[in-house]
């Protein structure tokens, strides 16, 4: 490497070093946001499943307590909430099992790409 190139790299290092750090920080932020969304979906899924069971149980209690129409309505609402909770379970499995690993592999490929080119040049 010629001397002028080394001097140029040293002089411009504050610029390209900051740019590299900004890009890596943005990628880390994207991964953290995806993980946070996945955790939020897990929390909502758990809340939906628990609320569905509670509402269904309240419907059974209300049906036997003397208000069968309200009890049947509550049981139906509980089953609807349980169905939405099951759909959330499917979404969680899709996020943690499919999308998140795919996104992480893609980001890792992007980070390794510049280094692989250097290795190919060195081997040639």
Protein Blocks (a to p, Z undefined) as FASTA:
>chain_A
ZZklmmmmmmmmmmmmmmmmmmmmmmmmmmmmmmmmmmmmmmmmmmmmmmmmmmmmmmmm
mmmnopamlmmmmmmmmmmmmmmmmmmmmmmmmmmmmmmmmmmmmmmmmmmmmmmmmmmm
mmZZ
